[in-house]
Amino acid sequence: MLWTLPQPIQTWKQVFNQDNEKDAHGRWFDLFFDLLFVGVAFNVGHLIEHLLHDHSFTYVMIKSLSIFFVLFSAWLQNVLYYARFDVHDTFHKMLDVLEFTAVGIAAFHSGGLADHHGQTYQATGFAIAMWICGLITTWRCAELTRSKHANARTQAIAVLQVNGLNITLCAIAIGIGLNDGKTAMLDSIDLSTADTVLGILVLAAIVPIAALFGRVVLCRSKKWQNSTVPVHISFLCHRVGEFTMLMLGESVLSCVTFKAPITFNGGRFHIAAISAFVITTALMYEGYSAASFHAEKHVMRCSALGGVVWLNNTWVHSFALICVGVCLRIAMGRGEERLSMDESLLFSGSLVASFLFAQLTEFLHTLDGRPGGDSLWISIKKLFELHRLIEFCVALLQLSIPWWSLYKSLSAYDEVVLSGGITLVASALQAFDTDAHELEGRFHKHEEHGDDDGKDKHEHHE
């Protein structure tokens, strides 16, 4: 079929009448689109590594985080759309390809924003690609205004208004980039044209998130339900989990591509390399033990405001994981030499941030704003349980390594080994965390049936 209107995956009545959501299988294009962000992680990682040599730590973090946030906003708009609506026609598949291409163009232009020459050209190309992504989102909302579902129409109109501001800001960014050196306003502020364009794109990416936050806070309960199409939570949280692990893939890629020395040389390299693999594995375990993949237990089912925080926690957590990979690559390349203070701070800071964002995810899943659910105070009190306080003390120990390294003149290998041990202890403590989720088998859903031999059988539900 050439074109059909997108259909909501489920209604609020179905959500309230069923304990579990109906199955929603991911498309091949979903994984294909996610793989594009492996390249984004690679570009952002190399951008951080390049900028650290010439700029302050604060500037490096602001610029690289801004680029990642803008690109993540395109991913989030796509995922939130497909977590609500189902499409099965040729036109929308072509639209997916166009969106994939636009994000890809934005990604490779973003990688050139650290160049000393041509920054304005790269920033303008970045802005044009993000403007195209905004137009695609606008089209998707425009066609939903013809839907027979009232909630879909209401939500589409609201998003259209927000997205109008988004694409306008992107157009302004393009205009500033194309008129490089001709904008009098830029002469009065100490910002390059490229940084100004990037700042406007960040503002454009903030607009939909700010609007979502406002609607959740100001439009509670029935007002919210009467103006939106419910998100398929299981589909969304699996996409988020896959995205986070792909960002951790930057660290795994760094480990796999370490350049081994030509001689064993006492094993210092191999001990540090093993510690690097320990770090990536421990971060994977922390991420999955903190996450929930069941709709009925998920924060988006239990707390609207907590759900918005959870979505935004995804991109900062992912950025921290990318930074870990960058630091592992730098440290293993430095070897017996010392890391600079900025590099050491970034290494320990990104590991601590990864731990804290995983803990925030775990905490959010304890919130329950429904009638009869635990109060916010009960959830907060769980943060002060003994095992969790020990976890936070371990994180503080990690944060002290840069100053310890400065005092003891630790080599880069030493920092990797120490960080590996601390990260391993922090992840091991998750086993004693009552709010952590157990690692499941291949099938998240299964039932137990007793047979004649008294054995359990597990049925996989397609």
N, C-alpha and C positions, 0 to 999 in steps of 0.2 A: 504494500500500500504506500502511495506517495506521501500522504500527509493526513494525520488525524490529531485531534486535540489530546493533550496529555490527560491521563486519568489519575485521580488520587489513589494512592496505594491502599489507604484505609480511612475510615471516618472516626470521629470521636465516639460514636455509639459503639463501634466495633472495639475500640480501645477499652471502653469502660465495661463492656459485656464479656470480654475474654481476658483470662489471666496472661496468656501468651499471644504475641503477635503472629499473624499468618506469615509463612515463609516468604522472604524476598531475596532471591539469589542475585549476587553481584554479576554484572556483565563483564565480558572480557575487556571491554573498553575501560571499565573502572580501573582495573589493574594496569592497563596500558597508560592511562592518564596519570596514575600514581607513579609509574616508572619515570615519567617526565621529571618528577620532583627529586629523583635520585640525581639527575643532572643539576637541578637547582641546588641541592645540598653540596655537590661537588664545586659548583661555581662560587657559592657563598663561602665555603671552606677556604678555597684558594684566595678569595677576596680578603678574608680575615688575615690569612698568612702574609699576603702582600702588604696590606695596610699597616700591620704591626711594625714594619721596618721604618716607616716614615712618619707615623702619626701617633697621637696620644691614645692611650687605652680607651678613654671615653669616646673619642671620635670614631675609633674602630668599631666599638660596640654599637653606637647609635647608627652608623651608616649601614653596617652589615645586617643589623636587626631590622632596620627600616626596609631594606631590599627584600629580605625574607618575608616580612610581614605583608608587603604589597603582593608578592607572588602567592603567599598562602591564602590571601583573601580571594583570589581567583579560584583556588582549589575548594575553599569553603563554600562559595556560592554554588559551584557545580554539585558538590556533595549534598548540600541542603536541598537543592532542587530534586535530585534523584532519590533522596530519602523521603520525599513526599509524593512524587509523581512518577508514573510509568509511561514510557513512550515505546512504540514499536512500529515505526515507519521510516521510510527512506530519508525524508527531509531532515528529521531530527538526528539521524546518524551522520548526515552531511554537516549538520550544525556542530555536532561533537568534534568532527574532524577539523572544522574551522577554529573551534575553541582550542583544541589541542595545538594547532599550528600557532595561534596567537600567543598562547602561554609559552610555547617553545621559543618564539622570537623574543618575547620579553625576557626569558631566562638567559639567552645568550647575550643579549644587550646588557643585562644587569652585570654579567661577569666582566664587562669592560669598563665599569664605572670607577675602577681603581687606576686606570691608565692616566698617565700625566698628559697625554694628548688625545683629543677626541672625546673627552668626557661628555660634552654637551650633545654631540651626535649620538652617543650611546644612550644618554638619558632621554633624548627625544624619541629614539626608537623604542625604548622601554615604555614611554608614555603612550605612543601610538598603539602598541600591542595591547596595553591594559585598557585603552579606550575601546578597542575592538571587542575585548572580553566583556566590557560593560554594555556594549550594544547587543551582544548575544543574550546577556541576562535580561536586558530590556525587552527583546523580542519574545523571550520565553514568558515573561510576565504579561506582555501585551496580548498574546494569543489566549492566555488563561482568562482574560476578561470576558471571553465568549463561552467559558465553561458553563455547564448546566449545574455545577455545584456552587452554591452560594458562598461557602467558605473560601473556595478557590478564587472566585471573583473578587471577594473582599480583600483577601491577602494580596492578590496580584495588583490591585489598584494601590494599596499601601506601599508595596515594594517598588512599583513604578515611580511613585513620587520620590522615594528615597534615591532610586537609581538615576533619576533625572539629575539630581545634585551630583551624584558620583561621576557621571559621564561629562557633566559640565566642568567639574574640577579637572578631569583628565584632559579635556579640550584646552583649558587654560594652561595646563602644564605643557601641552604640545605647542601652544602659541608662544610661550616664554622661551621654549627650546629653539623654535624656528627663528625667533627674533633675538638670538644671542648677541649681546653687546648693544642692543638698540632699545632696551627697556630701562628708562630713567630711574624707575623705582629701585632696581637692583643696585644702582650706584650708591644709594644711601645706606645699604645694609652690607655687612661683611660676609656675604655668601656668594659662592660661585653659581653660575646659571644651572649647572648640573645638580648641585645640592638643593637649589630652589625647586627645580622640577621634581626631584625626589621627595622633598617635603610636601609638595602639593599632592603627589600620588599617595603618600602616607595618609594625608587628611582625607582623600577620596576613599581609601580603604577603611578608614575609621567610621565613616558615615553609616554604612549598613549595620555595623556592630553596635554603634551607639543607638541607632534606631531600634534594633532588636532589644537592647537593654532597656530602653525607655518603654517599649511596649510591654515587656515582661513586668516591669516595676509599676507602671501606671495602669495597665489593663490586666487585672488579675482574674482568675477563676473563669466564670462564664463569658465575660467580655473577651478574654483571650481565646477561649475555645470557639466562640461564635465568629471569630474573624481570622482564623487560621486553619490550615490543613495539618493534621497531626504528623509528626515525624515518625518514620519507621525506625525505632531506636536500635534494634538489633543490627539492622543494615548500617546505620550511622556509626555505631561504636566499633563494628568490625572494620569499617573504612578508616576510622581514626586510629585504631590499633595497627592496621597495616601501614598507615602513613608514618606513625611514630617509629615503627621498626625499620622502615626504609630510611628514615633520617639517621637512625643508629647505624645503618649500613655504611655511612660515611666513615665511621670509626672502624667497622669491620674491614672495609676496603683499605683503609690506612694500614691496618695490621697485616693484611694479606700481601700488600705491596712493599713491606719493609725490605730494604736492601741489606741482605745478610753480609757479614764481613767475610773476607777471603780465608780467614783462619778462625779457629775456635776461640782463641785469645781469652782463656779463663772462663768462658761462658757468660760474661757480663751481658752481652747482647741478648743471648737466648733467655736468660733469666728475666730481663726487662721485657722481651717480646712475649714471653708466657704471661707476665703480669698484665701486659696490654690486652691479651685475649681474655684474661680473668676479668678485667674491667668491663669490657664489652658484654661478656656473658652475664656478669652481675647486674649491669644496667638493664639488660633484657629481662632478667628475672624480676627486678624491682618494678619495671614498667608493667609487666603482665600480672604480677601479684596485686598491684594496686588497682588494676582495671577490672571492670565488670562487663561481661558480654551478654547479659540477660536483661531483657527489657524491664521485667518486674522488679529487678533490684537496682536498676540504673538511676542515677541522680536526675536524669531528664524526665523520668516518670514520677519522681518523688518531690522535686523542687525545681520550679521554673527558673528562679534566679540562680540556683546552683548549677542548672544546666547551661546557662549562658557563661558562667565562670568556667565550667568544665571545657566548653568549646574553645575559649580563649587560652586556657591553660595548655591546650594541645600545641599551639604554635610556639609558645615560649619554651615549653619542655623540649620540643623538637629542635629548636635552635640551640639549646644547651647541649643536646646530644651531638649536633654537628660540631660545636666548639670542642667537645671532647676528642673527636676524631682529628681535628686540626692540631690540637696540642700533642696528641700521641705521635702524629707524623713529625712535628717539629722536634719533640723530645728524642725520638729514636734517631733522627737525623743528627742531632747535636751530640748524642753519645756521652762521652766522658766529660764534655764541657758543661758549663752551667747554663741554665736557662736565664734569660733576662727576667727582671722583676715582673714586667708586664706579662710575659709568657707564662711565668709560674703562677701569677694571679689568675690568668685566664684558665689554666689547667685545673687548679684547685677550685676556682669559682664555678666553672662549668660542671665539675663533678658534684659539688655541693648543691648547685641549682638543680641538676637532674634528680638528685635525691629529694629535695624539697618539693619539686613539682610532682613527683610521684606520690609523696606524702599528701600533697594537696588533693590529688585525684582520689586517693584512698579516703581522705576526710570527707570530700564532697559526696561520696557514695554512702556515707553514714547519715546524711541529711534526709529528713522526711517531713515535709510540710503538710502531709495529708492528715486528716482526722485520725487520732489514735497513734500517730507516729511519734518518734522520739523528738524531744524539743531540741532547739539549737544548743541550749546549755548542756544537755546530756552529751551531744556530739562533741562539744568543745572539751568537756571533762575527760573524754577518752584520750585527748592529746597529751594529758599529763599522767598517763599510766606509766609504770616503771620501764617496761620494755621500750616504749616510745621515747622516753627521756634518754635512755641509753643510746638509742639510734641518733638522736639529735646531738648528744655528746660526741659520738663518733664523727658526725658531720663537722662539728667544730674542730675536731682534731685534724681533719682534712684541710680545713681553712687555715690552720696554723702552719702548714708546710712551707709556703713561700717565705715566711720570716725565719723558720727553722733552717731552710735552705740558705738564706742569706747569712745566718750566723755560723752554720756548720760547713758552708761551701759544698753543698751536695751537688753531685752531677745530675745531668738529665736522666740517666739510667736510674739513679737512686730515687729520684722523685717518682718515676713510673712504678718502681717496685713498691715503695711506701704507699703510693696511692692505690695500687692493686690490692695490697693487704687490707687497707682501710675500707675500700669499696666492697671487698669480699665479706668482711665482718658485718658491714651495714646491711648487705643483702641477706646474710645468714640470719640476722635478727628478725627478718620478715617472717621466718618460720614460726616465731613466737607471737606474732601480731595477730590478734583475734579478728581484726578488721581486714586483713589481707585475704585475697582470694586464692584458693588452691589452683595449681596448674591442672587443667583438665586434659582428658584424652582427645583423640581426633574428633570425636563426635560430642558436641556440647549437649545435645538432647539424647536421652536414652531412658528406657523404662526397664525395670527389672521384673522378670517373670520366673516363677519357680516351676521347674519341670519335674518329671518323675524321679530324677536322680538328685533332686534338691539343689541343682546348680542354677545360677543366675544367667539369664540370657539378656543381651542388650540389643535393642532394636534401634536402628538408625532411621530417623524420620526424614524423608526427603522433602 
